[in-house]
Amino acid sequence: MDTYKYYIDFAAENKIEYVVLDEGWYDPKVGDMLIAIPDLDLPELVRYAKSKQVDLILWTVFNVLDEQLEAACKKYSEMGISGFKVDFLDRDDQTAVEMVYRIAEATSKYKLSLDLHGIYKPTGLNRTYPHIINFESVFGMEEMKWSTIEKDMMQYDVTMPYIRMMAGPVDYTPGAMRNASKKDFKDIYSNPMSQGTRCHQLAAYIVHDSPLTMLADNPTIYREEQECTDFITSIPNTGIEEIRIL
């Protein structure tokens, strides 16, 4: 609770509208998103966030949400949750596509926003369901937590916008404040860094079409780099920015 309130305070200070509760707010081994972990008083966190003019988005897995779809949408919309960030579909067969449409329909009914993370490329679904505010379907920067130097993110970041982004918006998760040249880069999961410069990270917020934009690092570093934070949060955006506990 204290950590999430710290994130909410940071978001409020910088006029960031959303905080994502990432994996761990419900027990992933149980797979029941209707019950938060004992350490998390979710209604109190919603109340605290709203007192700071910040909304909460809940991360979940596609099949977990689909199995509890009506109940989850009803419960969390009534609680004051803004929407869901749904992850790990990672395929585009007919069964998967039907699941996406079910989730899109239900979240629309309950006026919940939807960020489709871990999904196939955009196909125009957000024209039918405008509450869908972003799609991943990209080799996101979080891959730097476990990728070796052979993955050249500098080259990828200047080619991907002309290829993947032609299909639609992209949930890429930029904003790393620990930056290394390629020769100094190491894949450190617990303390990840990016390849390239700090300016490279800031430029991603301009180049990427991303209606719900991630700040991928943590509030402590963003406070130390306030000039960069001010630049990121000054960029106009349809969904404004989000942060999450990594």
C-alpha angles and dihedrals in degrees: 000000000000092000094050091047088053089055091047091050090051091049091050093049090054098038092247108158103207143041119192118218098216131200112323102047087103124029106269091199091059094040095210111133092181089076122058120209114273093251092060122076096194099183089051091049090051090050092049093048093049090050085060093044092249125130127211128229120196121221116217143158118262098239093043091056093042092054091053097027105136095036094047094047092048095046098047098040089054090047091056101254111155099216150303134280103207121201147184104033091126097168140071107210120133094266091053094047091050089053091052091052091049091051092045091051095047096046090048090053091054095041094243121149118235130213109188105210120173093025141127121272119294114272101180097280091135090063088064094036108032091180086076099096105178147007129206110197091140140100090264125206091252084077086077088076090074107011124107127231090269087079102085103203094175091062092040093053093057095045103039094068089060094047117026095025091058086076094055145284121345132218096209102152104224128170106094112166096191103076130181137181114242093259091054098041120117130175102242110169097194095045105025126193135192130236113244135022134319089249088055089059093048092048090058089070089061099039098045122080096221119148092188106040126197128224095207100191131064133276095246092061093040089055090052089050097043094152090061092043091052090051093050095047092046093064111101113244136174093223099025119218134312134198131196140186106259 
